[in-house]
Amino acid sequence: MEDEKEQLIKRVERLKRKVESHPNSTTMMNVARNLRLERDREKKLAEQRQEQSTLIQHEDQRIRRLQSQLNDTRQAAVGANPEGNK
């Protein structure tokens, strides 16, 4: 695990030196950072959209179930005989 960490650190340092030698490195790094941030934001929005879609589906099912119960209750009330309570 430590060896992997050291290898990654060395690799990052090599890449950093390589990038810093490029004339537009600061601009490119800023663009890359902004792209990463935008992709992260897009991913979070997609997750929120999926969660909201799932919630909507559950609430639609709940509405259908409650409407069915309401219709059943109304049908039972229509079929009830008020004189049967005597």
PyMOL Python script that loads the backbone (N, CA, C, O; Angstrom):
from pymol import cmd

cmd.read_pdbstr("""\
ATOM      1  N   MET A   1       0.834  -1.195   0.000  1.00  0.00           N
ATOM      2  CA  MET A   1       0.000   0.000   0.000  1.00  0.00           C
ATOM      3  C   MET A   1       0.874   1.252   0.000  1.00  0.00           C
ATOM      4  O   MET A   1       0.622   2.189  -0.757  1.00  0.00           O
ATOM      5  N   GLU A   2       1.889   1.264   0.841  1.00  0.00           N
ATOM      6  CA  GLU A   2       2.809   2.398   0.890  1.00  0.00           C
ATOM      7  C   GLU A   2       3.570   2.541  -0.424  1.00  0.00           C
ATOM      8  O   GLU A   2       3.819   3.652  -0.892  1.00  0.00           O
ATOM      9  N   ASP A   3       3.941   1.390  -1.018  1.00  0.00           N
ATOM     10  CA  ASP A   3       4.649   1.434  -2.298  1.00  0.00           C
ATOM     11  C   ASP A   3       3.777   2.061  -3.374  1.00  0.00           C
ATOM     12  O   ASP A   3       4.247   2.867  -4.176  1.00  0.00           O
ATOM     13  N   GLU A   4       2.511   1.686  -3.383  1.00  0.00           N
ATOM     14  CA  GLU A   4       1.588   2.253  -4.364  1.00  0.00           C
ATOM     15  C   GLU A   4       1.447   3.762  -4.159  1.00  0.00           C
ATOM     16  O   GLU A   4       1.398   4.531  -5.119  1.00  0.00           O
ATOM     17  N   LYS A   5       1.383   4.162  -2.907  1.00  0.00           N
ATOM     18  CA  LYS A   5       1.260   5.589  -2.583  1.00  0.00           C
ATOM     19  C   LYS A   5       2.489   6.345  -3.074  1.00  0.00           C
ATOM     20  O   LYS A   5       2.371   7.415  -3.670  1.00  0.00           O
ATOM     21  N   GLU A   6       3.662   5.786  -2.823  1.00  0.00           N
ATOM     22  CA  GLU A   6       4.904   6.414  -3.268  1.00  0.00           C
ATOM     23  C   GLU A   6       4.963   6.504  -4.793  1.00  0.00           C
ATOM     24  O   GLU A   6       5.390   7.519  -5.345  1.00  0.00           O
ATOM     25  N   GLN A   7       4.533   5.439  -5.468  1.00  0.00           N
ATOM     26  CA  GLN A   7       4.535   5.445  -6.927  1.00  0.00           C
ATOM     27  C   GLN A   7       3.596   6.516  -7.474  1.00  0.00           C
ATOM     28  O   GLN A   7       3.914   7.206  -8.442  1.00  0.00           O
ATOM     29  N   LEU A   8       2.451   6.638  -6.845  1.00  0.00           N
ATOM     30  CA  LEU A   8       1.491   7.651  -7.277  1.00  0.00           C
ATOM     31  C   LEU A   8       2.036   9.059  -7.046  1.00  0.00           C
ATOM     32  O   LEU A   8       1.867   9.942  -7.887  1.00  0.00           O
ATOM     33  N   ILE A   9       2.678   9.261  -5.924  1.00  0.00           N
ATOM     34  CA  ILE A   9       3.253  10.574  -5.623  1.00  0.00           C
ATOM     35  C   ILE A   9       4.326  10.928  -6.651  1.00  0.00           C
ATOM     36  O   ILE A   9       4.372  12.052  -7.150  1.00  0.00           O
ATOM     37  N   LYS A  10       5.183   9.965  -6.959  1.00  0.00           N
ATOM     38  CA  LYS A  10       6.222  10.208  -7.955  1.00  0.00           C
ATOM     39  C   LYS A  10       5.624  10.495  -9.323  1.00  0.00           C
ATOM     40  O   LYS A  10       6.082  11.386 -10.038  1.00  0.00           O
ATOM     41  N   ARG A  11       4.613   9.743  -9.674  1.00  0.00           N
ATOM     42  CA  ARG A  11       3.962   9.939 -10.972  1.00  0.00           C
ATOM     43  C   ARG A  11       3.332  11.319 -11.064  1.00  0.00           C
ATOM     44  O   ARG A  11       3.462  12.008 -12.076  1.00  0.00           O
ATOM     45  N   VAL A  12       2.649  11.715 -10.001  1.00  0.00           N
ATOM     46  CA  VAL A  12       2.022  13.035  -9.972  1.00  0.00           C
ATOM     47  C   VAL A  12       3.086  14.118 -10.100  1.00  0.00           C
ATOM     48  O   VAL A  12       2.902  15.084 -10.840  1.00  0.00           O
ATOM     49  N   GLU A  13       4.184  13.966  -9.394  1.00  0.00           N
ATOM     50  CA  GLU A  13       5.262  14.952  -9.470  1.00  0.00           C
ATOM     51  C   GLU A  13       5.845  15.039 -10.878  1.00  0.00           C
ATOM     52  O   GLU A  13       6.107  16.134 -11.376  1.00  0.00           O
ATOM     53  N   ARG A  14       6.047  13.896 -11.516  1.00  0.00           N
ATOM     54  CA  ARG A  14       6.565  13.899 -12.891  1.00  0.00           C
ATOM     55  C   ARG A  14       5.605  14.618 -13.831  1.00  0.00           C
ATOM     56  O   ARG A  14       6.015  15.451 -14.639  1.00  0.00           O
ATOM     57  N   LEU A  15       4.321  14.281 -13.714  1.00  0.00           N
ATOM     58  CA  LEU A  15       3.321  14.919 -14.565  1.00  0.00           C
ATOM     59  C   LEU A  15       3.229  16.418 -14.291  1.00  0.00           C
ATOM     60  O   LEU A  15       3.045  17.221 -15.206  1.00  0.00           O
ATOM     61  N   LYS A  16       3.358  16.774 -13.027  1.00  0.00           N
ATOM     62  CA  LYS A  16       3.305  18.176 -12.643  1.00  0.00           C
ATOM     63  C   LYS A  16       4.448  18.954 -13.299  1.00  0.00           C
ATOM     64  O   LYS A  16       4.233  20.032 -13.852  1.00  0.00           O
ATOM     65  N   ARG A  17       5.658  18.405 -13.235  1.00  0.00           N
ATOM     66  CA  ARG A  17       6.818  19.055 -13.860  1.00  0.00           C
ATOM     67  C   ARG A  17       6.624  19.171 -15.363  1.00  0.00           C
ATOM     68  O   ARG A  17       6.955  20.191 -15.969  1.00  0.00           O
ATOM     69  N   LYS A  18       6.084  18.113 -15.956  1.00  0.00           N
ATOM     70  CA  LYS A  18       5.860  18.112 -17.398  1.00  0.00           C
ATOM     71  C   LYS A  18       4.853  19.185 -17.788  1.00  0.00           C
ATOM     72  O   LYS A  18       5.059  19.903 -18.767  1.00  0.00           O
ATOM     73  N   VAL A  19       3.780  19.297 -17.039  1.00  0.00           N
ATOM     74  CA  VAL A  19       2.737  20.279 -17.325  1.00  0.00           C
ATOM     75  C   VAL A  19       3.253  21.692 -17.087  1.00  0.00           C
ATOM     76  O   VAL A  19       2.978  22.598 -17.873  1.00  0.00           O
ATOM     77  N   GLU A  20       4.004  21.881 -15.998  1.00  0.00           N
ATOM     78  CA  GLU A  20       4.497  23.220 -15.670  1.00  0.00           C
ATOM     79  C   GLU A  20       5.458  23.750 -16.726  1.00  0.00           C
ATOM     80  O   GLU A  20       5.625  24.963 -16.858  1.00  0.00           O
ATOM     81  N   SER A  21       6.084  22.864 -17.469  1.00  0.00           N
ATOM     82  CA  SER A  21       7.007  23.313 -18.513  1.00  0.00           C
ATOM     83  C   SER A  21       6.265  23.799 -19.755  1.00  0.00           C
ATOM     84  O   SER A  21       6.860  24.439 -20.623  1.00  0.00           O
ATOM     85  N   HIS A  22       5.003  23.506 -19.841  1.00  0.00           N
ATOM     86  CA  HIS A  22       4.195  23.944 -20.986  1.00  0.00           C
ATOM     87  C   HIS A  22       3.876  25.434 -20.829  1.00  0.00           C
ATOM     88  O   HIS A  22       3.603  25.885 -19.717  1.00  0.00           O
ATOM     89  N   PRO A  23       3.905  26.208 -21.925  1.00  0.00           N
ATOM     90  CA  PRO A  23       3.690  27.663 -21.828  1.00  0.00           C
ATOM     91  C   PRO A  23       2.316  28.070 -21.283  1.00  0.00           C
ATOM     92  O   PRO A  23       2.207  29.096 -20.613  1.00  0.00           O
ATOM     93  N   ASN A  24       1.283  27.297 -21.553  1.00  0.00           N
ATOM     94  CA  ASN A  24      -0.072  27.648 -21.107  1.00  0.00           C
ATOM     95  C   ASN A  24      -0.527  26.772 -19.948  1.00  0.00           C
ATOM     96  O   ASN A  24      -1.719  26.498 -19.813  1.00  0.00           O
ATOM     97  N   SER A  25       0.390  26.338 -19.126  1.00  0.00           N
ATOM     98  CA  SER A  25       0.040  25.362 -18.088  1.00  0.00           C
ATOM     99  C   SER A  25      -0.998  25.900 -17.104  1.00  0.00           C
ATOM    100  O   SER A  25      -1.910  25.171 -16.714  1.00  0.00           O
ATOM    101  N   THR A  26      -0.873  27.152 -16.701  1.00  0.00           N
ATOM    102  CA  THR A  26      -1.821  27.716 -15.738  1.00  0.00           C
ATOM    103  C   THR A  26      -3.230  27.755 -16.333  1.00  0.00           C
ATOM    104  O   THR A  26      -4.204  27.387 -15.677  1.00  0.00           O
ATOM    105  N   THR A  27      -3.319  28.195 -17.551  1.00  0.00           N
ATOM    106  CA  THR A  27      -4.622  28.256 -18.215  1.00  0.00           C
ATOM    107  C   THR A  27      -5.206  26.866 -18.379  1.00  0.00           C
ATOM    108  O   THR A  27      -6.387  26.635 -18.120  1.00  0.00           O
ATOM    109  N   MET A  28      -4.358  25.944 -18.815  1.00  0.00           N
ATOM    110  CA  MET A  28      -4.836  24.574 -19.014  1.00  0.00           C
ATOM    111  C   MET A  28      -5.280  23.938 -17.693  1.00  0.00           C
ATOM    112  O   MET A  28      -6.284  23.226 -17.652  1.00  0.00           O
ATOM    113  N   MET A  29      -4.543  24.190 -16.633  1.00  0.00           N
ATOM    114  CA  MET A  29      -4.919  23.639 -15.326  1.00  0.00           C
ATOM    115  C   MET A  29      -6.253  24.217 -14.855  1.00  0.00           C
ATOM    116  O   MET A  29      -7.092  23.502 -14.307  1.00  0.00           O
ATOM    117  N   ASN A  30      -6.436  25.518 -15.076  1.00  0.00           N
ATOM    118  CA  ASN A  30      -7.709  26.151 -14.692  1.00  0.00           C
ATOM    119  C   ASN A  30      -8.875  25.583 -15.500  1.00  0.00           C
ATOM    120  O   ASN A  30      -9.951  25.326 -14.961  1.00  0.00           O
ATOM    121  N   VAL A  31      -8.646  25.393 -16.787  1.00  0.00           N
ATOM    122  CA  VAL A  31      -9.691  24.821 -17.633  1.00  0.00           C
ATOM    123  C   VAL A  31     -10.010  23.395 -17.190  1.00  0.00           C
ATOM    124  O   VAL A  31     -11.176  23.007 -17.114  1.00  0.00           O
ATOM    125  N   ALA A  32      -8.964  22.616 -16.898  1.00  0.00           N
ATOM    126  CA  ALA A  32      -9.175  21.232 -16.444  1.00  0.00           C
ATOM    127  C   ALA A  32      -9.931  21.198 -15.120  1.00  0.00           C
ATOM    128  O   ALA A  32     -10.824  20.373 -14.929  1.00  0.00           O
ATOM    129  N   ARG A  33      -9.567  22.104 -14.202  1.00  0.00           N
ATOM    130  CA  ARG A  33     -10.249  22.158 -12.895  1.00  0.00           C
ATOM    131  C   ARG A  33     -11.716  22.525 -13.085  1.00  0.00           C
ATOM    132  O   ARG A  33     -12.599  21.919 -12.477  1.00  0.00           O
ATOM    133  N   ASN A  34     -11.973  23.527 -13.937  1.00  0.00           N
ATOM    134  CA  ASN A  34     -13.358  23.944 -14.196  1.00  0.00           C
ATOM    135  C   ASN A  34     -14.164  22.821 -14.844  1.00  0.00           C
ATOM    136  O   ASN A  34     -15.336  22.621 -14.523  1.00  0.00           O
ATOM    137  N   LEU A  35     -13.530  22.094 -15.756  1.00  0.00           N
ATOM    138  CA  LEU A  35     -14.215  20.967 -16.384  1.00  0.00           C
ATOM    139  C   LEU A  35     -14.564  19.897 -15.357  1.00  0.00           C
ATOM    140  O   LEU A  35     -15.670  19.358 -15.365  1.00  0.00           O
ATOM    141  N   ARG A  36     -13.622  19.596 -14.480  1.00  0.00           N
ATOM    142  CA  ARG A  36     -13.869  18.599 -13.438  1.00  0.00           C
ATOM    143  C   ARG A  36     -15.007  19.040 -12.522  1.00  0.00           C
ATOM    144  O   ARG A  36     -15.883  18.245 -12.181  1.00  0.00           O
ATOM    145  N   LEU A  37     -14.987  20.310 -12.129  1.00  0.00           N
ATOM    146  CA  LEU A  37     -16.048  20.836 -11.260  1.00  0.00           C
ATOM    147  C   LEU A  37     -17.410  20.773 -11.956  1.00  0.00           C
ATOM    148  O   LEU A  37     -18.417  20.428 -11.339  1.00  0.00           O
ATOM    149  N   GLU A  38     -17.425  21.105 -13.228  1.00  0.00           N
ATOM    150  CA  GLU A  38     -18.682  21.076 -13.982  1.00  0.00           C
ATOM    151  C   GLU A  38     -19.201  19.645 -14.133  1.00  0.00           C
ATOM    152  O   GLU A  38     -20.404  19.402 -14.044  1.00  0.00           O
ATOM    153  N   ARG A  39     -18.294  18.709 -14.361  1.00  0.00           N
ATOM    154  CA  ARG A  39     -18.713  17.303 -14.461  1.00  0.00           C
ATOM    155  C   ARG A  39     -19.246  16.792 -13.125  1.00  0.00           C
ATOM    156  O   ARG A  39     -20.228  16.050 -13.086  1.00  0.00           O
ATOM    157  N   ASP A  40     -18.594  17.193 -12.029  1.00  0.00           N
ATOM    158  CA  ASP A  40     -19.084  16.806 -10.704  1.00  0.00           C
ATOM    159  C   ASP A  40     -20.485  17.371 -10.467  1.00  0.00           C
ATOM    160  O   ASP A  40     -21.368  16.682  -9.957  1.00  0.00           O
ATOM    161  N   ARG A  41     -20.669  18.622 -10.843  1.00  0.00           N
ATOM    162  CA  ARG A  41     -21.969  19.277 -10.685  1.00  0.00           C
ATOM    163  C   ARG A  41     -23.023  18.560 -11.526  1.00  0.00           C
ATOM    164  O   ARG A  41     -24.141  18.322 -11.068  1.00  0.00           O
ATOM    165  N   GLU A  42     -22.658  18.223 -12.747  1.00  0.00           N
ATOM    166  CA  GLU A  42     -23.578  17.519 -13.647  1.00  0.00           C
ATOM    167  C   GLU A  42     -23.962  16.155 -13.077  1.00  0.00           C
ATOM    168  O   GLU A  42     -25.118  15.742 -13.156  1.00  0.00           O
ATOM    169  N   LYS A  43     -22.986  15.468 -12.506  1.00  0.00           N
ATOM    170  CA  LYS A  43     -23.254  14.154 -11.908  1.00  0.00           C
ATOM    171  C   LYS A  43     -24.222  14.285 -10.731  1.00  0.00           C
ATOM    172  O   LYS A  43     -25.152  13.490 -10.595  1.00  0.00           O
ATOM    173  N   LYS A  44     -23.999  15.289  -9.885  1.00  0.00           N
ATOM    174  CA  LYS A  44     -24.892  15.501  -8.745  1.00  0.00           C
ATOM    175  C   LYS A  44     -26.306  15.836  -9.208  1.00  0.00           C
ATOM    176  O   LYS A  44     -27.283  15.359  -8.631  1.00  0.00           O
ATOM    177  N   LEU A  45     -26.409  16.656 -10.248  1.00  0.00           N
ATOM    178  CA  LEU A  45     -27.735  17.002 -10.771  1.00  0.00           C
ATOM    179  C   LEU A  45     -28.441  15.778 -11.349  1.00  0.00           C
ATOM    180  O   LEU A  45     -29.652  15.621 -11.191  1.00  0.00           O
ATOM    181  N   ALA A  46     -27.686  14.918 -12.014  1.00  0.00           N
ATOM    182  CA  ALA A  46     -28.277  13.687 -12.558  1.00  0.00           C
ATOM    183  C   ALA A  46     -28.767  12.787 -11.433  1.00  0.00           C
ATOM    184  O   ALA A  46     -29.825  12.168 -11.546  1.00  0.00           O
ATOM    185  N   GLU A  47     -28.002  12.712 -10.348  1.00  0.00           N
ATOM    186  CA  GLU A  47     -28.421  11.903  -9.195  1.00  0.00           C
ATOM    187  C   GLU A  47     -29.684  12.482  -8.565  1.00  0.00           C
ATOM    188  O   GLU A  47     -30.599  11.741  -8.208  1.00  0.00           O
ATOM    189  N   GLN A  48     -29.732  13.812  -8.430  1.00  0.00           N
ATOM    190  CA  GLN A  48     -30.923  14.453  -7.871  1.00  0.00           C
ATOM    191  C   GLN A  48     -32.137  14.209  -8.767  1.00  0.00           C
ATOM    192  O   GLN A  48     -33.240  13.956  -8.281  1.00  0.00           O
ATOM    193  N   ARG A  49     -31.923  14.288 -10.062  1.00  0.00           N
ATOM    194  CA  ARG A  49     -33.024  14.055 -11.003  1.00  0.00           C
ATOM    195  C   ARG A  49     -33.558  12.634 -10.863  1.00  0.00           C
ATOM    196  O   ARG A  49     -34.770  12.418 -10.874  1.00  0.00           O
ATOM    197  N   GLN A  50     -32.653  11.667 -10.730  1.00  0.00           N
ATOM    198  CA  GLN A  50     -33.066  10.274 -10.570  1.00  0.00           C
ATOM    199  C   GLN A  50     -33.838  10.082  -9.269  1.00  0.00           C
ATOM    200  O   GLN A  50     -34.862   9.400  -9.243  1.00  0.00           O
ATOM    201  N   GLU A  51     -33.343  10.688  -8.185  1.00  0.00           N
ATOM    202  CA  GLU A  51     -34.040  10.592  -6.901  1.00  0.00           C
ATOM    203  C   GLU A  51     -35.438  11.193  -6.988  1.00  0.00           C
ATOM    204  O   GLU A  51     -36.404  10.619  -6.485  1.00  0.00           O
ATOM    205  N   GLN A  52     -35.535  12.354  -7.629  1.00  0.00           N
ATOM    206  CA  GLN A  52     -36.836  13.005  -7.753  1.00  0.00           C
ATOM    207  C   GLN A  52     -37.777  12.198  -8.633  1.00  0.00           C
ATOM    208  O   GLN A  52     -38.976  12.127  -8.368  1.00  0.00           O
ATOM    209  N   SER A  53     -37.236  11.594  -9.674  1.00  0.00           N
ATOM    210  CA  SER A  53     -38.062  10.756 -10.545  1.00  0.00           C
ATOM    211  C   SER A  53     -38.615   9.559  -9.769  1.00  0.00           C
ATOM    212  O   SER A  53     -39.782   9.196  -9.911  1.00  0.00           O
ATOM    213  N   THR A  54     -37.762   8.962  -8.954  1.00  0.00           N
ATOM    214  CA  THR A  54     -38.194   7.822  -8.131  1.00  0.00           C
ATOM    215  C   THR A  54     -39.270   8.263  -7.141  1.00  0.00           C
ATOM    216  O   THR A  54     -40.260   7.558  -6.946  1.00  0.00           O
ATOM    217  N   LEU A  55     -39.081   9.423  -6.515  1.00  0.00           N
ATOM    218  CA  LEU A  55     -40.085   9.934  -5.576  1.00  0.00           C
ATOM    219  C   LEU A  55     -41.416  10.190  -6.278  1.00  0.00           C
ATOM    220  O   LEU A  55     -42.480   9.895  -5.734  1.00  0.00           O
ATOM    221  N   ILE A  56     -41.349  10.731  -7.466  1.00  0.00           N
ATOM    222  CA  ILE A  56     -42.575  10.997  -8.224  1.00  0.00           C
ATOM    223  C   ILE A  56     -43.300   9.688  -8.529  1.00  0.00           C
ATOM    224  O   ILE A  56     -44.522   9.609  -8.397  1.00  0.00           O
ATOM    225  N   GLN A  57     -42.559   8.672  -8.932  1.00  0.00           N
ATOM    226  CA  GLN A  57     -43.181   7.374  -9.217  1.00  0.00           C
ATOM    227  C   GLN A  57     -43.864   6.810  -7.972  1.00  0.00           C
ATOM    228  O   GLN A  57     -44.978   6.292  -8.050  1.00  0.00           O
ATOM    229  N   HIS A  58     -43.196   6.912  -6.830  1.00  0.00           N
ATOM    230  CA  HIS A  58     -43.784   6.403  -5.581  1.00  0.00           C
ATOM    231  C   HIS A  58     -45.047   7.183  -5.220  1.00  0.00           C
ATOM    232  O   HIS A  58     -46.047   6.599  -4.803  1.00  0.00           O
ATOM    233  N   GLU A  59     -44.996   8.494  -5.381  1.00  0.00           N
ATOM    234  CA  GLU A  59     -46.168   9.304  -5.052  1.00  0.00           C
ATOM    235  C   GLU A  59     -47.313   9.046  -6.033  1.00  0.00           C
ATOM    236  O   GLU A  59     -48.477   9.057  -5.634  1.00  0.00           O
ATOM    237  N   ASP A  60     -47.001   8.818  -7.295  1.00  0.00           N
ATOM    238  CA  ASP A  60     -48.047   8.466  -8.266  1.00  0.00           C
ATOM    239  C   ASP A  60     -48.721   7.150  -7.874  1.00  0.00           C
ATOM    240  O   ASP A  60     -49.943   7.024  -7.958  1.00  0.00           O
ATOM    241  N   GLN A  61     -47.920   6.175  -7.448  1.00  0.00           N
ATOM    242  CA  GLN A  61     -48.486   4.899  -6.994  1.00  0.00           C
ATOM    243  C   GLN A  61     -49.381   5.118  -5.776  1.00  0.00           C
ATOM    244  O   GLN A  61     -50.454   4.524  -5.669  1.00  0.00           O
ATOM    245  N   ARG A  62     -48.932   5.969  -4.866  1.00  0.00           N
ATOM    246  CA  ARG A  62     -49.707   6.259  -3.652  1.00  0.00           C
ATOM    247  C   ARG A  62     -51.033   6.925  -4.014  1.00  0.00           C
ATOM    248  O   ARG A  62     -52.076   6.592  -3.453  1.00  0.00           O
ATOM    249  N   ILE A  63     -50.983   7.861  -4.949  1.00  0.00           N
ATOM    250  CA  ILE A  63     -52.204   8.547  -5.389  1.00  0.00           C
ATOM    251  C   ILE A  63     -53.184   7.545  -5.992  1.00  0.00           C
ATOM    252  O   ILE A  63     -54.373   7.565  -5.676  1.00  0.00           O
ATOM    253  N   ARG A  64     -52.679   6.664  -6.863  1.00  0.00           N
ATOM    254  CA  ARG A  64     -53.564   5.659  -7.477  1.00  0.00           C
ATOM    255  C   ARG A  64     -54.183   4.747  -6.419  1.00  0.00           C
ATOM    256  O   ARG A  64     -55.366   4.414  -6.495  1.00  0.00           O
ATOM    257  N   ARG A  65     -53.379   4.344  -5.430  1.00  0.00           N
ATOM    258  CA  ARG A  65     -53.886   3.480  -4.372  1.00  0.00           C
ATOM    259  C   ARG A  65     -54.963   4.198  -3.555  1.00  0.00           C
ATOM    260  O   ARG A  65     -56.002   3.614  -3.246  1.00  0.00           O
ATOM    261  N   LEU A  66     -54.713   5.470  -3.205  1.00  0.00           N
ATOM    262  CA  LEU A  66     -55.694   6.221  -2.416  1.00  0.00           C
ATOM    263  C   LEU A  66     -56.966   6.495  -3.220  1.00  0.00           C
ATOM    264  O   LEU A  66     -58.066   6.471  -2.666  1.00  0.00           O
ATOM    265  N   GLN A  67     -56.823   6.756  -4.522  1.00  0.00           N
ATOM    266  CA  GLN A  67     -58.006   6.951  -5.354  1.00  0.00           C
ATOM    267  C   GLN A  67     -58.832   5.673  -5.432  1.00  0.00           C
ATOM    268  O   GLN A  67     -60.062   5.715  -5.418  1.00  0.00           O
ATOM    269  N   SER A  68     -58.154   4.552  -5.514  1.00  0.00           N
ATOM    270  CA  SER A  68     -58.855   3.279  -5.543  1.00  0.00           C
ATOM    271  C   SER A  68     -59.597   3.049  -4.228  1.00  0.00           C
ATOM    272  O   SER A  68     -60.745   2.606  -4.227  1.00  0.00           O
ATOM    273  N   GLN A  69     -58.942   3.349  -3.120  1.00  0.00           N
ATOM    274  CA  GLN A  69     -59.591   3.198  -1.815  1.00  0.00           C
ATOM    275  C   GLN A  69     -60.800   4.124  -1.701  1.00  0.00           C
ATOM    276  O   GLN A  69     -61.843   3.738  -1.174  1.00  0.00           O
ATOM    277  N   LEU A  70     -60.647   5.345  -2.200  1.00  0.00           N
ATOM    278  CA  LEU A  70     -61.753   6.300  -2.154  1.00  0.00           C
ATOM    279  C   LEU A  70     -62.933   5.796  -2.988  1.00  0.00           C
ATOM    280  O   LEU A  70     -64.084   5.870  -2.558  1.00  0.00           O
ATOM    281  N   ASN A  71     -62.638   5.288  -4.174  1.00  0.00           N
ATOM    282  CA  ASN A  71     -63.700   4.746  -5.019  1.00  0.00           C
ATOM    283  C   ASN A  71     -64.380   3.549  -4.353  1.00  0.00           C
ATOM    284  O   ASN A  71     -65.602   3.418  -4.412  1.00  0.00           O
ATOM    285  N   ASP A  72     -63.596   2.680  -3.722  1.00  0.00           N
ATOM    286  CA  ASP A  72     -64.167   1.525  -3.023  1.00  0.00           C
ATOM    287  C   ASP A  72     -65.066   1.984  -1.883  1.00  0.00           C
ATOM    288  O   ASP A  72     -66.142   1.425  -1.670  1.00  0.00           O
ATOM    289  N   THR A  73     -64.625   3.002  -1.152  1.00  0.00           N
ATOM    290  CA  THR A  73     -65.410   3.516  -0.023  1.00  0.00           C
ATOM    291  C   THR A  73     -66.710   4.142  -0.523  1.00  0.00           C
ATOM    292  O   THR A  73     -67.769   3.963   0.078  1.00  0.00           O
ATOM    293  N   ARG A  74     -66.618   4.872  -1.622  1.00  0.00           N
ATOM    294  CA  ARG A  74     -67.833   5.486  -2.199  1.00  0.00           C
ATOM    295  C   ARG A  74     -68.806   4.406  -2.676  1.00  0.00           C
ATOM    296  O   ARG A  74     -70.013   4.521  -2.467  1.00  0.00           O
ATOM    297  N   GLN A  75     -68.286   3.367  -3.311  1.00  0.00           N
ATOM    298  CA  GLN A  75     -69.139   2.284  -3.784  1.00  0.00           C
ATOM    299  C   GLN A  75     -69.803   1.584  -2.601  1.00  0.00           C
ATOM    300  O   GLN A  75     -70.976   1.215  -2.667  1.00  0.00           O
ATOM    301  N   ALA A  76     -69.053   1.408  -1.534  1.00  0.00           N
ATOM    302  CA  ALA A  76     -69.615   0.758  -0.350  1.00  0.00           C
ATOM    303  C   ALA A  76     -70.700   1.632   0.279  1.00  0.00           C
ATOM    304  O   ALA A  76     -71.706   1.131   0.782  1.00  0.00           O
ATOM    305  N   ALA A  77     -70.478   2.945   0.242  1.00  0.00           N
ATOM    306  CA  ALA A  77     -71.458   3.872   0.817  1.00  0.00           C
ATOM    307  C   ALA A  77     -72.736   3.896  -0.012  1.00  0.00           C
ATOM    308  O   ALA A  77     -73.831   3.997   0.541  1.00  0.00           O
ATOM    309  N   VAL A  78     -72.607   3.806  -1.321  1.00  0.00           N
ATOM    310  CA  VAL A  78     -73.775   3.797  -2.202  1.00  0.00           C
ATOM    311  C   VAL A  78     -74.572   2.508  -1.983  1.00  0.00           C
ATOM    312  O   VAL A  78     -75.802   2.516  -1.993  1.00  0.00           O
ATOM    313  N   GLY A  79     -73.853   1.411  -1.787  1.00  0.00           N
ATOM    314  CA  GLY A  79     -74.517   0.134  -1.606  1.00  0.00           C
ATOM    315  C   GLY A  79     -75.076  -0.070  -0.207  1.00  0.00           C
ATOM    316  O   GLY A  79     -75.846  -1.003   0.021  1.00  0.00           O
ATOM    317  N   ALA A  80     -74.703   0.782   0.723  1.00  0.00           N
ATOM    318  CA  ALA A  80     -75.190   0.622   2.109  1.00  0.00           C
ATOM    319  C   ALA A  80     -76.649   1.075   2.179  1.00  0.00           C
ATOM    320  O   ALA A  80     -77.050   2.056   1.552  1.00  0.00           O
ATOM    321  N   ASN A  81     -77.418   0.335   2.955  1.00  0.00           N
ATOM    322  CA  ASN A  81     -78.831   0.622   3.117  1.00  0.00           C
ATOM    323  C   ASN A  81     -79.014   1.328   4.449  1.00  0.00           C
ATOM    324  O   ASN A  81     -78.724   0.744   5.493  1.00  0.00           O
ATOM    325  N   PRO A  82     -79.492   2.587   4.442  1.00  0.00           N
ATOM    326  CA  PRO A  82     -79.670   3.306   5.706  1.00  0.00           C
ATOM    327  C   PRO A  82     -80.686   2.626   6.609  1.00  0.00           C
ATOM    328  O   PRO A  82     -80.605   2.781   7.828  1.00  0.00           O
ATOM    329  N   GLU A  83     -81.650   1.870   6.056  1.00  0.00           N
ATOM    330  CA  GLU A  83     -82.661   1.200   6.881  1.00  0.00           C
ATOM    331  C   GLU A  83     -82.076  -0.042   7.538  1.00  0.00           C
ATOM    332  O   GLU A  83     -82.669  -0.582   8.472  1.00  0.00           O
ATOM    333  N   GLY A  84     -80.934  -0.499   7.071  1.00  0.00           N
ATOM    334  CA  GLY A  84     -80.319  -1.687   7.651  1.00  0.00           C
ATOM    335  C   GLY A  84     -79.724  -1.440   9.027  1.00  0.00           C
ATOM    336  O   GLY A  84     -79.330  -2.381   9.716  1.00  0.00           O
ATOM    337  N   ASN A  85     -79.659  -0.183   9.428  1.00  0.00           N
ATOM    338  CA  ASN A  85     -79.097   0.155  10.723  1.00  0.00           C
ATOM    339  C   ASN A  85     -80.106   0.010  11.835  1.00  0.00           C
ATOM    340  O   ASN A  85     -79.749   0.108  13.009  1.00  0.00           O
ATOM    341  N   LYS A  86     -81.351  -0.220  11.495  1.00  0.00           N
ATOM    342  CA  LYS A  86     -82.400  -0.332  12.527  1.00  0.00           C
ATOM    343  C   LYS A  86     -82.436  -1.671  13.183  1.00  0.00           C
ATOM    344  O   LYS A  86     -83.262  -1.905  14.065  1.00  0.00           O
TER     345      LYS A  86
END
""", "prot")
cmd.dss("prot")
cmd.show_as("cartoon", "prot")
cmd.util.cbc("prot")
cmd.orient("prot")
